[in-house]
């Protein structure tokens, strides 16, 4: 049925910090970036009002973190969305997981780039090596 997980999607308050993290810290690349102006001719779409106010603003960005694997971000809708809560406070999303070749080399590279390691590499209950980081909006990432 499925071939792979194509992307996970999030809303972000600070798109500049998110871009810096996923590109400069994690080594991802921007695969697709759509500006609000793409919705100027779509008056029934939720992004239309945003397009009228800020046509050059970013409305969707896909970061490719591995070949064919993406994390997608939208800027939040002020006044419509509630603030992000702390990790695992609500039922639903908990974290995304990524695979690496060498967890210790990855830890070293991330630390050199200034990424805070929330939990250093340990063998978890799944009997695999894992460590934890979080992006600037506190979306947790399990590295295995």
Order of alpha helices (4+ residues) and beta strands (2+ residues): beta-alpha-beta-alpha-beta-beta-beta-alpha-beta-beta-beta
